[in-house]
């Protein structure tokens, strides 16, 4: 039964989630190798866009991170699951969101250690088959670590930077039985909003907000964009950047993965959009004329039929890379820290 599948998928991830919260590197390694299928397809943010299975996920990604942050733990504030939404779509997914945290003891990716607590938000979407993870799409807010380390190599962001909280209703880790009707209602609202959002341009940055978003909605963006509250700030500090900076902007909604669980909705697109960087303003960069793609993994929380909170994760480092800026090299040059290999 479908509802049992999604409840089971969340439950089968409990050992992995517990390991990632344990500050215990051997336990993390063992849990990764147990939870992931050996040939799992894994896609992460720059500088780890493609990872070949769970062994490489440990060796190349987690082991260096835990060497830099020996007491690293993951704190999930969203755990939700559901089937890929849409006619003719298939696949069962789990969405995880939260923060890594711990004491930054040694350099990581060329980011200088500050020997003090650090945090980094993550969004990860996992496709489950036969009790194992067979596909993962994940984005980590690595620029957030650069900012806390005093090694910021990019333009100032227009939104506010902070450690994003979990859902305000305290119910982001969903344990109630899967409710297909509730999930469908939530996903349809976000689907309709995103299609209305597509109609906006630089002259109508507010398009996609009215009728869909709560007047005091929170938009939690990655470092480089930041957080905004309310229609005016979301429209003019966030949406306007994309609408002025990009042309021929195509959102790949039909190709992306939507799923819902109660009042939470998830979307992953790899890429989620394609556009030409033809105008100024986006991320503080002058137009390059280059065609770029963007990867995003987003969560929304619905309250009384409106979007009350939205957690957005975009691979900002990859956007800079496509626009001709090597963020890691620039960080090394600005801060005199060793460049990551």
C-alpha positions as CSV (number, residue, x, y, z in Angstrom):
1,X,0.0,0.0,0.0
2,X,1.4,3.4,-1.0
3,X,1.1,5.0,2.4
4,X,3.0,2.2,4.0
5,X,5.8,2.5,1.4
6,X,6.5,6.2,2.4
7,X,6.3,5.6,6.1
8,X,8.6,2.6,5.7
9,X,11.1,4.7,3.7
10,X,11.4,7.3,6.4
11,X,11.8,4.6,9.0
12,X,14.5,2.8,7.1
13,X,16.6,6.0,7.0
14,X,16.5,6.3,10.8
15,X,19.9,4.4,11.3
16,X,21.6,6.6,8.7
17,X,20.2,9.8,10.3
18,X,21.2,8.6,13.8
19,X,24.8,7.9,12.5
20,X,25.1,11.3,10.9
21,X,24.0,12.9,14.2
22,X,26.5,10.8,16.3
23,X,29.8,12.6,15.7
24,X,31.3,9.2,15.1
25,X,33.2,8.9,11.8
26,X,33.3,5.0,11.6
27,X,29.6,4.8,12.4
28,X,28.9,7.3,9.6
29,X,30.9,5.3,7.1
30,X,29.2,2.1,8.0
31,X,25.8,3.6,7.8
32,X,26.4,5.2,4.4
33,X,27.6,1.8,3.0
34,X,24.5,0.1,4.5
35,X,21.9,2.6,3.3
36,X,23.1,3.2,-0.2
37,X,23.0,0.7,-3.1
38,X,26.6,0.1,-4.3
39,X,25.8,1.6,-7.7
40,X,23.7,4.5,-6.4
41,X,23.6,7.6,-8.6
42,X,24.8,10.5,-6.4
43,X,24.9,14.1,-7.4
44,X,26.1,16.9,-5.1
45,X,27.0,20.6,-5.3
46,X,30.4,21.9,-6.6
47,X,33.1,20.7,-6.1
48,X,31.4,17.2,-5.9
49,X,29.0,17.3,-8.9
50,X,29.2,13.5,-9.5
51,X,30.0,10.9,-6.9
52,X,30.5,7.2,-7.7
53,X,28.6,5.3,-5.1
54,X,28.7,5.3,-1.3
55,X,32.3,4.4,-0.9
56,X,33.4,7.5,-2.8
57,X,30.8,9.5,-0.9
58,X,32.6,8.6,2.3
59,X,36.2,8.9,1.0
60,X,35.9,12.0,-1.1
61,X,33.1,14.0,0.7
62,X,32.4,12.9,4.3
63,X,35.8,11.8,5.5
64,X,37.5,15.2,4.7
65,X,34.5,17.1,6.2
66,X,34.8,15.1,9.4
67,X,38.5,15.5,9.5
68,X,37.9,19.3,9.4
69,X,35.0,19.1,11.8
70,X,35.7,16.1,14.0
71,X,32.5,16.5,16.1
72,X,30.4,17.0,13.0
73,X,26.7,16.2,13.4
74,X,23.7,16.6,11.2
75,X,20.5,18.0,12.6
76,X,17.5,17.4,10.4
77,X,14.6,19.9,10.6
78,X,12.7,18.4,7.7
79,X,12.1,14.7,7.0
80,X,9.3,14.0,4.5
81,X,8.5,11.4,1.9
82,X,6.2,10.8,-1.1
83,X,5.8,9.5,-4.6
84,X,7.0,11.6,-7.6
85,X,4.0,13.7,-8.4
86,X,2.4,14.0,-11.8
87,X,0.7,11.9,-14.4
88,X,2.9,9.1,-15.7
89,X,5.6,9.8,-13.1
90,X,7.1,7.1,-10.8
91,X,9.6,6.7,-8.0
92,X,9.4,7.1,-4.2
93,X,11.5,9.8,-2.6
94,X,12.5,11.1,0.9
95,X,13.4,14.7,1.5
96,X,15.9,15.7,4.2
97,X,16.8,19.3,5.2
98,X,18.7,20.7,8.1
99,X,22.2,21.8,9.3
100,X,25.6,20.3,9.7
101,X,27.2,21.7,12.8
102,X,30.4,21.3,14.9
103,X,33.7,22.8,15.7
104,X,35.7,23.9,12.6
105,X,39.2,22.5,13.6
106,X,41.1,22.2,10.3
107,X,40.9,23.7,6.7
108,X,38.3,22.2,4.4
109,X,38.2,22.8,0.6
110,X,40.7,25.6,1.2
111,X,38.4,27.3,3.7
112,X,40.5,28.4,6.7
113,X,39.5,26.8,10.0
114,X,38.3,29.2,12.8
115,X,38.4,26.7,15.7
116,X,34.9,27.7,16.6
117,X,31.3,26.4,16.0
118,X,30.2,26.4,12.3
119,X,27.0,25.4,10.5
120,X,26.1,24.5,7.0
121,X,22.6,23.9,5.6
122,X,21.9,20.9,3.5
123,X,19.0,19.7,1.3
124,X,19.0,16.1,0.1
125,X,16.5,14.1,-1.9
126,X,16.8,10.4,-1.9
127,X,15.0,7.9,-4.1
128,X,14.4,4.6,-2.4
129,X,14.0,1.1,-4.0
130,X,13.8,-2.2,-2.2
131,X,15.0,-0.7,1.1
132,X,18.1,1.1,-0.3
133,X,19.0,4.6,-1.6
134,X,19.5,4.2,-5.4
135,X,19.6,7.9,-6.2
136,X,20.6,11.1,-4.3
137,X,20.5,14.7,-5.3
138,X,22.0,17.0,-2.6
139,X,23.1,20.6,-2.2
140,X,25.2,21.9,0.7
141,X,25.6,25.6,1.4
142,X,29.4,25.6,1.3
143,X,29.5,29.4,0.8
144,X,27.8,29.6,4.2
145,X,31.0,28.2,5.7
146,X,33.2,30.6,3.7
147,X,31.2,33.5,5.2
148,X,31.5,32.3,8.8
149,X,35.2,31.7,8.3
150,X,35.8,35.3,7.1
151,X,36.8,34.1,3.7
152,X,33.9,35.4,1.6
153,X,35.0,35.5,-2.1
154,X,31.7,36.7,-3.7
155,X,29.6,39.8,-4.0
156,X,27.6,40.9,-0.9
157,X,24.2,39.3,-0.8
158,X,21.0,41.3,-0.7
159,X,19.2,39.1,1.7
160,X,20.0,38.5,5.4
161,X,22.3,35.6,6.4
162,X,21.5,33.4,9.3
163,X,21.1,29.8,10.5
164,X,17.8,29.0,9.0
165,X,15.3,27.6,11.4
166,X,13.1,24.6,10.7
167,X,9.3,24.8,10.1
168,X,7.7,27.2,12.5
169,X,4.9,24.7,13.3
170,X,7.6,22.4,14.8
171,X,6.4,19.5,12.5
172,X,9.1,19.3,9.9
173,X,10.0,15.8,10.8
174,X,6.8,14.1,9.7
175,X,5.9,11.0,11.6
176,X,2.1,10.9,10.9
177,X,1.0,8.3,8.4
178,X,1.3,9.4,4.7
179,X,-1.9,11.1,3.5
180,X,-2.1,11.1,-0.3
181,X,-5.0,13.6,-0.5
182,X,-3.3,16.1,1.8
183,X,0.0,15.7,-0.1
184,X,-1.8,16.3,-3.5
185,X,-3.4,19.5,-2.3
186,X,-0.1,20.9,-1.0
187,X,1.8,20.0,-4.2
188,X,-0.9,21.5,-6.5
189,X,-0.6,24.8,-4.7
190,X,3.2,25.0,-5.3
191,X,2.8,23.7,-8.9
192,X,0.3,26.5,-9.7
193,X,2.5,29.1,-7.9
194,X,5.6,28.1,-10.0
195,X,3.6,28.3,-13.2
196,X,2.4,31.8,-12.3
197,X,6.0,32.7,-11.3
198,X,7.1,31.8,-14.8
199,X,5.0,34.7,-16.2
200,X,6.9,37.4,-14.3
201,X,9.6,39.6,-15.6
202,X,11.8,42.5,-14.4
203,X,8.8,44.8,-14.6
204,X,6.6,42.4,-12.5
205,X,9.0,41.0,-9.9
206,X,6.0,40.3,-7.6
207,X,4.4,37.9,-10.0
208,X,3.9,34.5,-8.4
209,X,3.4,35.9,-4.9
210,X,-0.1,37.2,-4.6
211,X,-2.7,34.5,-4.0
212,X,0.0,31.9,-3.2
213,X,2.2,33.3,-0.5
214,X,1.4,34.4,3.0
215,X,2.0,38.2,3.4
216,X,4.7,37.5,6.0
217,X,6.2,34.5,4.2
218,X,9.8,33.6,4.9
219,X,12.1,32.8,1.9
220,X,15.3,31.1,3.2
221,X,17.9,31.3,0.5
222,X,21.5,30.1,0.3
223,X,24.5,32.3,1.1
224,X,24.9,34.6,-1.8
225,X,21.2,35.3,-1.9
226,X,20.2,35.3,1.8
227,X,16.8,35.4,3.5
228,X,13.9,37.7,2.8
229,X,10.5,38.2,4.6
230,X,7.3,39.3,3.0
231,X,6.1,39.9,-0.5
232,X,8.1,43.2,-1.1
233,X,11.4,41.8,0.1
234,X,11.1,38.5,-1.7
235,X,10.1,40.2,-5.0
236,X,12.7,43.0,-4.9
237,X,15.7,41.4,-3.1
238,X,15.4,37.9,-4.6
239,X,13.1,37.5,-7.6
240,X,14.2,40.8,-9.2
241,X,17.8,39.5,-9.4
242,X,16.8,36.6,-11.6
243,X,14.3,38.5,-13.7
244,X,16.8,41.3,-14.5
245,X,19.8,39.1,-14.8
246,X,18.4,36.3,-16.9
247,X,16.7,36.1,-20.3
248,X,15.3,33.1,-22.2
249,X,14.7,31.8,-18.7
250,X,13.2,28.3,-19.0
251,X,12.1,26.4,-15.8
252,X,12.2,22.6,-16.2
253,X,9.2,21.9,-14.0
254,X,7.9,18.9,-16.0
255,X,11.3,17.3,-15.9
256,X,11.8,17.9,-12.2
257,X,10.8,15.8,-9.2
258,X,7.9,17.1,-7.1
259,X,6.6,15.2,-4.0
260,X,4.6,16.1,-1.0
261,X,4.0,14.9,2.6
262,X,1.1,16.6,4.5
263,X,1.8,20.4,4.4
264,X,5.4,20.1,3.0
265,X,6.3,20.1,-0.6
266,X,9.7,19.2,-2.2
267,X,11.1,20.0,-5.7
268,X,14.4,19.0,-7.2
269,X,15.5,19.9,-10.7
270,X,18.9,19.0,-12.1
271,X,18.9,21.4,-13.8
272,X,15.8,23.2,-12.6
273,X,16.3,26.0,-15.1
274,X,18.2,27.2,-18.2
275,X,18.8,30.8,-19.1
276,X,21.1,33.4,-20.7
277,X,23.0,35.6,-18.2
278,X,22.2,38.8,-20.1
279,X,21.6,41.5,-17.5
280,X,23.1,42.9,-14.4
281,X,22.2,42.3,-10.8
282,X,22.2,38.5,-10.4
283,X,24.5,37.7,-7.6
284,X,26.2,41.0,-8.1
285,X,27.8,39.9,-11.4
286,X,27.9,41.9,-14.7
287,X,26.3,40.1,-17.6
288,X,28.4,37.6,-19.3
289,X,26.1,36.6,-22.2
290,X,26.7,32.9,-21.2
291,X,24.0,30.3,-21.2
292,X,23.8,28.8,-17.7
293,X,21.9,26.1,-15.9
294,X,21.0,26.0,-12.2
295,X,20.3,23.2,-9.9
296,X,18.0,23.7,-7.0
297,X,16.4,21.6,-4.2
298,X,13.5,23.4,-2.5
299,X,11.0,22.8,0.3
300,X,7.8,24.7,1.0
301,X,5.5,24.7,4.0
302,X,1.8,25.3,3.5
303,X,-0.3,27.0,6.2
304,X,-4.0,27.8,5.7
305,X,-3.8,27.4,1.9
306,X,-0.8,29.7,1.5
307,X,3.0,29.3,1.4
308,X,4.3,30.4,4.8
309,X,7.9,29.3,4.5
310,X,10.2,28.3,1.7
311,X,13.7,26.8,2.0
312,X,15.7,27.3,-1.2
313,X,19.0,25.7,-2.1
314,X,20.8,26.6,-5.3
315,X,24.3,25.7,-6.3
316,X,25.7,29.2,-6.1
317,X,29.3,28.1,-6.6
318,X,28.3,26.4,-9.8
319,X,26.5,29.5,-11.1
320,X,29.6,31.5,-10.6
321,X,31.7,28.8,-12.3
322,X,29.4,29.0,-15.4
323,X,29.8,32.7,-15.4
324,X,33.6,32.4,-15.5
325,X,34.5,32.9,-11.8
326,X,36.3,30.2,-9.9
327,X,35.1,30.8,-6.4
328,X,37.7,28.6,-4.7
329,X,40.6,30.2,-6.6
330,X,39.2,33.7,-5.8
331,X,38.9,32.8,-2.1
332,X,42.5,31.6,-2.0
333,X,43.7,34.8,-3.7
334,X,41.7,37.1,-1.4
335,X,42.5,35.3,1.9
336,X,45.9,33.7,1.4
337,X,44.6,30.3,2.2
338,X,45.6,27.1,0.3
339,X,43.4,26.4,-2.7
340,X,41.5,23.2,-2.7
341,X,42.8,20.5,-4.9
